[in-house]
Amino acid sequence: MENPTAHGSGRQAPGALLAFARFVLCGGGIGVLSSFAVAGLAAWLPWAVANALITVVSTLIATELHARFTFGAAGRATWRQHTQSAGSAAVAYAVTSTAMLALQLLVASPGAVVEQVVYLSASALTGVGRFLLLRLVVFARGHARSATVPAPVVATVPRPGSRPATLCPAA
């Protein structure tokens, strides 16, 4: 059950357009900062290790930002939300990697512009998919889901030997 007073959660969730703009701002901002962080860390560690470490840290930070700012969830992200967000990031990584691998297999020397177009197109596609997944599943408000859960039924069972109560003695 959501506490409407906790962490300012009495606020309305932002509309889809505002949430998408915030998603792009937060995700894009973290992405740009991450690229600089990977480059700096790669001076001391192998690039693949630096990339893996920065990816984990940036995903944790982005999930917190999305919980608090992008989707207006109540307070901090839960472990379930972190896990689901990380899973969606892993799928996005696999899609962009597959797109780049396919490009390398189809075009002998694609050139930097073609590589950027393919990579950014794959990133945009997976970004829209991630936004929808995060908005509709990971950070969805409980109100819509709880409306379909039936209320519990409470039955009264008389004790043996007790007399049934009358509804209205005047009737």
PyMOL commands that set and color helices and strands:
alter all, ss='L'
color gray80, all
select helices_A, chain A and resi 6-8+16-41+47-70+79-106+111-138+142-146
alter helices_A, ss='H'
color red, helices_A
deselect
rebuild
show_as cartoon
